[in-house]
Amino acid sequence: MTIEPADFADQGKRAFQEKKFEQAAELFERAAQGFSSGRNGVMAAEMQNNKSVALLQAGKAQQALDAVGNTDEYFAGANEIKRQAMALGNQAAALDALHRYDEAIAKYERSAGLFADVKDGEMRAMVLKSAAAIKLKTGKVTDSAFKMMGALDAKEKPSIFERFMRFVLRFIR
């Protein structure tokens, strides 16, 4: 009996939920290979991104960066803008874990721009917050405040705390 790539993907998702990150990464790799041989490049690239997230959770930042590779460019060529933005965010997260902060910030900012293009305010806010967090830990506090404001402004329905933070950050400006 031949196992389909989608079956490996499902098994990978289950392993990820069970926090078996290395097993999940291996299953996502098998899914990627299957989708690639079946000429479904978009799904193969998606599985590489899933593998990257699993490896990052397993504490293997360099392998996570290698796994995500240039999938952002593949998604761009396939006009999959939201997936492109997610791939950039995955690259940024791996770069952050590798302490390559300037590169991570640049990737997060590109990702945020693409999420804005597809009108996904929640994901845009998330990547802007990640960029702001890097700026805070690297001592770029004022720039971080502006990034955080952008993240808060990107949310359609901010929480009470987020509205309060927006109010406070306006004073920093």
N, CA, C and O of each residue as an XYZ file, in Angstrom:
692
protein
N       0.845     -1.187      0.000
C       0.000      0.000      0.000
C       0.886      1.246      0.000
O       1.793      1.384      0.822
N       0.608      2.131     -0.923
C       1.375      3.363     -1.051
C       0.759      4.446     -0.169
O      -0.453      4.662     -0.175
N       1.620      5.117      0.586
C       1.144      6.217      1.425
C       1.184      7.503      0.601
O       2.207      7.844      0.006
N       0.075      8.195      0.579
C      -0.047      9.443     -0.173
C       0.634     10.578      0.589
O       0.733     10.526      1.815
N       1.103     11.604     -0.127
C       1.732     12.752      0.529
C       0.807     13.425      1.550
O       1.263     13.887      2.596
N      -0.475     13.477      1.245
C      -1.421     14.099      2.179
C      -1.494     13.323      3.491
O      -1.716     13.907      4.552
N      -1.307     12.004      3.414
C      -1.296     11.186      4.632
C      -0.076     11.517      5.498
O      -0.184     11.624      6.720
N       1.092     11.677      4.849
C       2.284     12.093      5.595
C       2.053     13.469      6.225
O       2.448     13.711      7.365
N       1.412     14.363      5.474
C       1.134     15.707      5.998
C       0.239     15.623      7.232
O       0.494     16.288      8.236
N      -0.793     14.818      7.156
C      -1.698     14.657      8.300
C      -0.968     14.058      9.506
O      -1.153     14.501     10.640
N      -0.143     13.053      9.246
C       0.630     12.446     10.328
C       1.597     13.469     10.936
O       1.807     13.499     12.148
N       2.173     14.296     10.076
C       3.076     15.342     10.549
C       2.362     16.349     11.438
O       2.900     16.787     12.455
N       1.151     16.711     11.046
C       0.372     17.653     11.864
C       0.047     17.047     13.228
O       0.105     17.731     14.249
N      -0.295     15.761     13.235
C      -0.587     15.090     14.516
C       0.659     15.038     15.397
O       0.596     15.313     16.596
N       1.788     14.684     14.792
C       3.043     14.631     15.559
C       3.383     16.013     16.107
O       3.846     16.138     17.240
N       3.154     17.044     15.307
C       3.426     18.413     15.758
C       2.544     18.759     16.955
O       3.024     19.315     17.942
N       1.262     18.431     16.869
C       0.337     18.706     17.973
C       0.738     17.959     19.238
O       0.500     18.431     20.350
N       1.344     16.798     19.061
C       1.811     16.006     20.198
C       3.203     16.441     20.655
O       3.807     15.811     21.523
N       3.699     17.517     20.065
C       5.008     18.088     20.382
C       6.173     17.142     20.066
O       7.229     17.199     20.697
N       5.959     16.285     19.087
C       7.014     15.399     18.582
C       7.579     16.084     17.338
O       7.335     15.658     16.210
N       8.340     17.154     17.570
C       8.724     18.049     16.493
C       9.674     17.429     15.471
O       9.531     17.672     14.273
N      10.632     16.641     15.923
C      11.556     16.022     14.964
C      10.835     14.996     14.103
O      11.101     14.889     12.906
N       9.926     14.243     14.704
C       9.128     13.288     13.936
C       8.241     14.041     12.939
O       8.097     13.621     11.791
N       7.657     15.137     13.377
C       6.819     15.946     12.489
C       7.640     16.451     11.303
O       7.182     16.406     10.161
N       8.850     16.929     11.579
C       9.710     17.441     10.508
C       9.981     16.358      9.464
O       9.933     16.618      8.262
N      10.266     15.145      9.933
C      10.532     14.033      9.009
C       9.292     13.707      8.167
O       9.397     13.461      6.965
N       8.135     13.708      8.800
C       6.896     13.417      8.066
C       6.581     14.520      7.054
O       6.122     14.236      5.947
N       6.825     15.762      7.428
C       6.611     16.860      6.480
C       7.590     16.766      5.305
O       7.243     17.102      4.173
N       8.809     16.307      5.582
C       9.783     16.105      4.503
C       9.292     15.029      3.537
O       9.389     15.193      2.321
N       8.773     13.946      4.069
C       8.231     12.881      3.202
C       7.050     13.398      2.385
O       6.911     13.075      1.205
N       6.204     14.201      3.023
C       5.074     14.790      2.296
C       5.577     15.703      1.185
O       5.050     15.685      0.073
N       6.594     16.496      1.486
C       7.153     17.411      0.479
C       7.703     16.628     -0.710
O       7.478     16.999     -1.862
N       8.419     15.553     -0.428
C       8.967     14.733     -1.510
C       7.846     14.144     -2.359
O       7.938     14.124     -3.586
N       6.797     13.670     -1.713
C       5.669     13.097     -2.442
C       4.955     14.122     -3.300
O       4.624     13.860     -4.457
N       4.720     15.288     -2.729
C       4.055     16.337     -3.506
C       4.941     16.793     -4.657
O       4.447     17.086     -5.746
N       6.238     16.854     -4.423
C       7.170     17.277     -5.464
C       7.182     16.285     -6.619
O       7.151     16.680     -7.785
N       7.228     14.994     -6.291
C       7.237     13.990     -7.362
C       5.899     13.937     -8.088
O       5.832     13.522     -9.245
N       4.842     14.355     -7.415
C       3.528     14.432     -8.046
C       3.296     15.751     -8.763
O       2.197     16.031     -9.241
N       4.328     16.539     -8.828
C       4.314     17.829     -9.517
C       3.351     18.836     -8.887
O       2.742     19.646     -9.585
N       3.223     18.775     -7.575
C       2.428     19.765     -6.854
C       3.401     20.611     -6.038
O       3.543     20.444     -4.826
N       4.061     21.519     -6.739
C       5.109     22.327     -6.130
C       4.639     23.207     -5.004
O       5.373     23.418     -4.039
N       3.424     23.732     -5.101
C       2.912     24.606     -4.044
C       2.787     23.827     -2.734
O       3.188     24.311     -1.676
N       2.233     22.625     -2.813
C       2.097     21.823     -1.599
C       3.457     21.341     -1.096
O       3.659     21.227      0.113
N       4.378     21.060     -1.993
C       5.727     20.667     -1.573
C       6.382     21.817     -0.802
O       7.003     21.601      0.239
N       6.240     23.019     -1.314
C       6.800     24.196     -0.625
C       6.104     24.425      0.717
O       6.744     24.797      1.700
N       4.801     24.202      0.749
C       4.044     24.321      2.004
C       4.581     23.338      3.044
O       4.735     23.689      4.214
N       4.862     22.118      2.620
C       5.382     21.102      3.548
C       6.782     21.473      4.028
O       7.134     21.204      5.177
N       7.583     22.089      3.160
C       8.910     22.556      3.585
C       8.764     23.630      4.664
O       9.561     23.684      5.601
N       7.756     24.476      4.534
C       7.499     25.491      5.558
C       7.059     24.842      6.860
O       7.491     25.250      7.939
N       6.200     23.832      6.761
C       5.779     23.107      7.969
C       6.980     22.438      8.642
O       7.107     22.450      9.867
N       7.845     21.863      7.831
C       9.060     21.238      8.350
C       9.906     22.282      9.071
O      10.447     22.014     10.144
N      10.016     23.454      8.491
C      10.796     24.531      9.100
C      10.268     24.896     10.484
O      11.038     25.062     11.429
N       8.951     25.019     10.590
C       8.336     25.364     11.879
C       8.613     24.260     12.903
O       8.935     24.547     14.056
N       8.488     23.016     12.485
C       8.734     21.892     13.397
C      10.192     21.878     13.858
O      10.470     21.664     15.038
N      11.117     22.106     12.933
C      12.534     22.126     13.303
C      12.849     23.283     14.243
O      13.647     23.134     15.168
N      12.237     24.413     14.012
C      12.450     25.561     14.900
C      11.957     25.231     16.301
O      12.606     25.573     17.290
N      10.805     24.565     16.386
C      10.277     24.155     17.683
C      11.187     23.121     18.351
O      11.238     23.036     19.578
N      11.898     22.341     17.548
C      12.828     21.341     18.074
C      14.170     21.964     18.464
O      15.070     21.271     18.937
N      14.295     23.281     18.260
C      15.531     23.964     18.628
C      16.618     23.870     17.574
O      17.794     24.066     17.878
N      16.242     23.575     16.344
C      17.205     23.421     15.249
C      17.029     24.560     14.246
O      16.505     24.373     13.148
N      17.480     25.736     14.653
C      17.236     26.956     13.877
C      17.882     26.921     12.493
O      17.245     27.300     11.510
N      19.134     26.471     12.399
C      19.790     26.455     11.090
C      19.094     25.485     10.148
O      18.905     25.791      8.971
N      18.711     24.318     10.656
C      17.994     23.360      9.817
C      16.628     23.929      9.418
O      16.151     23.687      8.309
N      16.008     24.679     10.319
C      14.721     25.316     10.001
C      14.889     26.315      8.869
O      14.070     26.368      7.952
N      15.959     27.111      8.935
C      16.227     28.086      7.875
C      16.505     27.375      6.554
O      16.028     27.795      5.499
N      17.277     26.300      6.622
C      17.572     25.527      5.407
C      16.289     24.935      4.816
O      16.114     24.917      3.597
N      15.396     24.454      5.679
C      14.156     23.817      5.204
C      13.249     24.813      4.482
O      12.691     24.499      3.431
N      13.105     25.998      5.040
C      12.221     26.987      4.416
C      12.849     27.515      3.126
O      12.140     27.885      2.191
N      14.175     27.547      3.082
C      14.898     27.913      1.858
C      14.336     29.134      1.165
O      14.090     30.165      1.791
N      14.138     29.006     -0.128
C      13.601     30.118     -0.929
C      12.152     29.851     -1.330
O      11.721     30.220     -2.422
N      11.410     29.206     -0.435
C      10.009     28.917     -0.750
C       9.208     30.205     -0.945
O       8.199     30.201     -1.649
N       9.646     31.300     -0.332
C       8.958     32.576     -0.548
C       8.979     32.960     -2.024
O       7.994     33.471     -2.556
N      10.109     32.708     -2.675
C      10.217     33.033     -4.099
C       9.336     32.106     -4.936
O       8.733     32.531     -5.922
N       9.271     30.847     -4.535
C       8.411     29.905     -5.241
C       6.957     30.352     -5.148
O       6.239     30.378     -6.147
N       6.525     30.708     -3.919
C       5.148     31.159     -3.728
C       4.878     32.452     -4.512
O       3.791     32.630     -5.062
N       5.853     33.338     -4.561
C       5.686     34.580     -5.327
C       5.450     34.250     -6.796
O       4.573     34.832     -7.435
N       6.234     33.317     -7.331
C       6.081     32.915     -8.729
C       4.745     32.254     -9.010
O       4.233     32.324    -10.128
N       4.179     31.612     -7.995
C       2.877     30.951     -8.140
C       1.731     31.888     -7.771
O       0.571     31.475     -7.745
N       2.055     33.149     -7.484
C       1.071     34.170     -7.082
C       0.304     33.750     -5.822
O      -0.894     34.007     -5.698
N       1.007     33.106     -4.900
C       0.463     32.685     -3.602
C       1.000     33.662     -2.552
O       1.901     33.329     -1.783
N       0.433     34.871     -2.533
C       0.978     35.968     -1.736
C       0.916     35.678     -0.241
O       1.884     35.948      0.470
N      -0.184     35.142      0.251
C      -0.284     34.854      1.683
C       0.750     33.796      2.097
O       1.384     33.922      3.145
N       0.912     32.776      1.288
C       1.917     31.753      1.591
C       3.328     32.333      1.500
O       4.213     31.956      2.269
N       3.529     33.249      0.557
C       4.821     33.926      0.450
C       5.110     34.693      1.742
O       6.220     34.638      2.270
N       4.108     35.400      2.242
C       4.269     36.165      3.483
C       4.584     35.235      4.650
O       5.423     35.549      5.495
N       3.907     34.092      4.691
C       4.158     33.131      5.770
C       5.573     32.564      5.673
O       6.239     32.385      6.693
N       6.031     32.283      4.468
C       7.387     31.763      4.285
C       8.420     32.785      4.750
O       9.406     32.428      5.395
N       8.195     34.042      4.425
C       9.105     35.095      4.897
C       9.105     35.167      6.420
O      10.151     35.356      7.041
N       7.922     35.013      7.018
C       7.831     35.006      8.477
C       8.580     33.823      9.076
O       9.213     33.954     10.123
N       8.512     32.667      8.418
C       9.243     31.485      8.888
C      10.748     31.696      8.760
O      11.511     31.301      9.641
N      11.173     32.319      7.664
C      12.590     32.637      7.510
C      13.036     33.585      8.624
O      14.095     33.407      9.224
N      12.206     34.593      8.885
C      12.541     35.574      9.913
C      12.653     34.933     11.293
O      13.561     35.255     12.060
N      11.737     34.035     11.604
C      11.776     33.370     12.915
C      13.058     32.560     13.075
O      13.665     32.560     14.146
N      13.468     31.874     12.020
C      14.712     31.099     12.076
C      15.917     32.035     12.214
O      16.832     31.764     12.992
N      15.913     33.124     11.464
C      17.012     34.096     11.551
C      17.078     34.712     12.949
O      18.166     34.934     13.480
N      15.928     34.985     13.536
C      15.881     35.516     14.903
C      16.519     34.515     15.858
O      17.331     34.895     16.701
N      16.162     33.246     15.736
C      16.726     32.211     16.610
C      18.235     32.072     16.412
O      18.944     31.647     17.325
N      18.724     32.425     15.237
C      20.155     32.379     14.940
C      20.864     33.686     15.313
O      22.059     33.847     15.063
N      20.120     34.605     15.909
C      20.642     35.913     16.330
C      21.094     36.766     15.144
O      21.985     37.605     15.281
N      20.489     36.551     14.003
C      20.757     37.356     12.808
C      19.612     38.373     12.709
O      18.767     38.319     11.815
N      19.630     39.297     13.666
C      18.486     40.165     13.919
C      18.140     41.109     12.769
O      16.965     41.262     12.437
N      19.131     41.741     12.158
C      18.819     42.682     11.079
C      18.144     41.974      9.907
O      17.201     42.498      9.315
N      18.636     40.780      9.579
C      18.017     40.003      8.502
C      16.594     39.595      8.888
O      15.682     39.635      8.063
N      16.420     39.205     10.142
C      15.094     38.791     10.615
C      14.111     39.950     10.528
O      12.983     39.777     10.065
N      14.530     41.122     10.970
C      13.648     42.294     10.915
C      13.241     42.595      9.482
O      12.073     42.869      9.209
N      14.200     42.546      8.568
C      13.895     42.822      7.156
C      12.878     41.823      6.611
O      11.962     42.205      5.883
N      13.034     40.550      6.958
C      12.081     39.529      6.482
C      10.702     39.747      7.105
O       9.684     39.641      6.421
N      10.672     40.054      8.419
C       9.385     40.320      9.064
C       8.691     41.514      8.409
O       7.477     41.490      8.207
N       9.447     42.547      8.078
C       8.836     43.732      7.470
C       8.297     43.430      6.080
O       7.223     43.910      5.716
N       9.027     42.642      5.300
C       8.512     42.225      3.981
C       7.252     41.392      4.146
O       6.283     41.557      3.406
N       7.276     40.492      5.129
C       6.119     39.650      5.407
C       4.910     40.515      5.774
O       3.809     40.303      5.266
N       5.122     41.477      6.650
C       4.030     42.363      7.082
C       3.434     43.111      5.904
O       2.217     43.270      5.821
N       4.280     43.572      4.994
C       3.788     44.280      3.810
C       2.901     43.398      2.950
O       1.874     43.845      2.439
N       3.300     42.146      2.793
C       2.494     41.216      1.995
C       1.178     40.886      2.691
O       0.136     40.788      2.044
N       1.229     40.712      4.022
C      -0.020     40.465      4.747
C      -0.958     41.671      4.615
O      -2.177     41.507      4.553
N      -0.397     42.862      4.573
C      -1.224     44.058      4.360
C      -1.862     43.999      2.972
O      -3.030     44.350      2.803
N      -1.086     43.554      1.982
C      -1.601     43.465      0.610
C      -2.793     42.521      0.499
O      -3.715     42.769     -0.278
N      -2.774     41.434      1.277
C      -3.884     40.471      1.222
C      -4.905     40.723      2.327
O      -5.811     39.920      2.553
N      -4.738     41.851      3.009
C      -5.678     42.307      4.043
C      -5.847     41.305      5.186
O      -6.961     41.040      5.637
N      -4.721     40.755      5.644
C      -4.732     39.856      6.793
C      -4.106     40.607      7.971
O      -2.913     40.481      8.248
N      -4.937     41.384      8.649
C      -4.466     42.220      9.741
C      -3.926     41.449     10.918
O      -2.977     41.893     11.565
N      -4.514     40.294     11.213
C      -4.050     39.495     12.352
C      -2.622     39.001     12.123
O      -1.770     39.140     13.001
N      -2.360     38.433     10.962
C      -1.011     37.937     10.678
C      -0.025     39.094     10.559
O       1.120     38.986     10.998
N      -0.465     40.190      9.971
C       0.405     41.372      9.865
C       0.792     41.853     11.253
O       1.957     42.156     11.511
N      -0.189     41.922     12.147
C       0.095     42.361     13.510
C       1.082     41.415     14.181
O       1.980     41.862     14.895
N       0.927     40.125     13.960
C       1.810     39.154     14.594
C       3.263     39.335     14.144
O       4.171     39.317     14.975
N       3.491     39.507     12.845
C       4.873     39.645     12.382
C       5.452     41.002     12.777
O       6.649     41.109     13.043
N       4.614     42.039     12.819
C       5.110     43.336     13.278
C       5.488     43.288     14.759
O       6.468     43.908     15.171
N       4.720     42.563     15.549
C       5.073     42.397     16.965
C       6.391     41.647     17.097
O       7.211     41.977     17.954
N       6.599     40.648     16.259
C       7.858     39.895     16.303
C       9.036     40.794     15.959
O      10.084     40.723     16.602
N       8.867     41.644     14.940
C       9.929     42.587     14.583
C      10.176     43.568     15.726
O      11.323     43.894     16.030
N       9.111     44.034     16.353
C       9.246     44.963     17.478
C       9.976     44.296     18.643
O      10.793     44.932     19.309
N       9.687     43.028     18.888
C      10.350     42.306     19.981
C      11.858     42.226     19.744
O      12.645     42.378     20.678
N      12.253     41.988     18.503
C      13.689     41.946     18.190
C      14.306     43.317     18.450
O      15.391     43.418     19.023
N      13.618     44.359     18.030
C      14.161     45.702     18.227
C      14.280     46.031     19.709
O      15.231     46.693     20.126
N      13.327     45.576     20.499
C      13.416     45.809     21.946
C      14.628     45.097     22.535
O      15.372     45.689     23.317
N      14.833     43.835     22.169
C      15.934     43.085     22.773
C      17.293     43.530     22.245
O      18.319     43.237     22.860
N      17.314     44.234     21.116
C      18.586     44.739     20.596
C      18.797     46.210     20.936
O      19.761     46.827     20.484
N      17.889     46.768     21.736
C      18.078     48.136     22.221
C      17.571     49.233     21.311
O      17.870     50.406     21.539
N      16.832     48.893     20.315
C      16.275     49.898     19.399
C      14.857     50.231     19.846
O      13.889     49.966     19.133
N      14.747     50.822     21.044
C      13.462     50.990     21.709
C      12.518     51.923     20.959
O      11.349     51.582     20.779
N      12.978     53.069     20.523
C      12.076     54.002     19.846
C      11.526     53.404     18.565
O      10.326     53.483     18.299
N      12.404     52.807     17.771
C      11.965     52.167     16.538
C      10.985     51.045     16.854
O      10.013     50.832     16.130
N      11.254     50.330     17.945
C      10.367     49.247     18.359
C       8.985     49.771     18.716
O       7.979     49.138     18.397
N       8.928     50.917     19.372
C       7.638     51.500     19.730
C       6.826     51.802     18.476
O       5.616     51.575     18.445
N       7.486     52.309     17.449
C       6.773     52.600     16.201
C       6.284     51.313     15.534
O       5.187     51.277     14.977
N       7.096     50.261     15.593
C       6.674     48.984     15.022
C       5.474     48.429     15.790
O       4.525     47.916     15.196
N       5.530     48.540     17.116
C       4.430     48.039     17.932
C       3.154     48.814     17.615
O       2.070     48.234     17.549
N       3.286     50.124     17.419
C       2.104     50.919     17.054
C       1.527     50.425     15.731
O       0.311     50.307     15.580
N       2.406     50.140     14.779
C       1.936     49.615     13.502
C       1.222     48.289     13.677
O       0.202     48.032     13.038
N       1.761     47.454     14.540
C       1.134     46.160     14.798
C      -0.233     46.344     15.431
O      -1.188     45.659     15.063
N      -0.331     47.254     16.371
C      -1.615     47.485     17.033
C      -2.618     48.126     16.084
O      -3.807     47.813     16.125
N      -2.134     49.026     15.228
C      -3.025     49.662     14.258
C      -3.520     48.670     13.205
O      -4.574     48.876     12.603
N      -2.761     47.594     12.983
C      -3.125     46.610     11.965
C      -4.297     45.739     12.395
O      -4.988     45.170     11.550
N      -4.526     45.632     13.680
C      -5.605     44.764     14.175
C      -6.949     45.466     14.024
O      -7.097     46.635     14.382
N      -7.917     44.744     13.496
C      -9.255     45.308     13.331
C      -9.993     45.412     14.650
O     -10.723     46.378     14.877
N      -9.813     44.420     15.535
C     -10.514     44.402     16.820
C      -9.506     44.243     17.950
O      -9.363     43.150     18.499
N      -8.793     45.333     18.312
C      -7.812     45.205     19.379
C      -8.484     44.969     20.735
O      -9.596     45.431     20.993
N      -7.770     44.237     21.587
C      -8.269     43.993     22.942
C      -8.156     45.282     23.758
O      -7.587     46.270     23.296
N      -8.697     45.260     24.955
C      -8.607     46.427     25.829
C      -7.142     46.750     26.109
O      -6.737     47.911     26.069
N      -6.348     45.708     26.395
C      -4.927     45.914     26.654
C      -4.244     46.529     25.440
O      -3.438     47.449     25.579
N      -4.564     46.025     24.248
C      -3.941     46.550     23.031
C      -4.344     47.999     22.778
O      -3.531     48.793     22.304
N      -5.583     48.347     23.088
C      -6.004     49.756     22.948
C      -5.241     50.631     23.941
O      -4.838     51.747     23.614
N      -5.047     50.112     25.158
C      -4.288     50.849     26.160
C      -2.840     51.045     25.686
O      -2.280     52.135     25.805
N      -2.243     49.965     25.143
C      -0.869     50.062     24.641
C      -0.772     51.085     23.512
O       0.198     51.840     23.444
N      -1.750     51.116     22.643
C      -1.768     52.090     21.549
C      -1.768     53.505     22.132
O      -1.040     54.380     21.662
N      -2.594     53.719     23.161
C      -2.679     55.020     23.821
C      -1.316     55.404     24.412
O      -0.852     56.529     24.226
N      -0.683     54.470     25.120
C       0.611     54.735     25.752
C       1.684     55.001     24.705
O       2.490     55.919     24.855
N       1.694     54.201     23.651
C       2.735     54.348     22.626
C       2.618     55.673     21.873
O       3.621     56.168     21.359
N       1.459     56.240     21.797
C       1.302     57.542     21.137
C       2.096     58.618     21.870
O       2.579     59.568     21.254
N       2.231     58.466     23.195
C       3.005     59.436     23.971
C       4.497     59.310     23.691
O       5.226     60.300     23.755
N       4.946     58.118     23.387
C       6.370     57.917     23.085
C       6.745     58.644     21.806
O       7.860     59.149     21.674
N       5.828     58.696     20.882
C       6.068     59.390     19.622
C       6.438     60.816     19.899
O       6.683     61.583     18.968
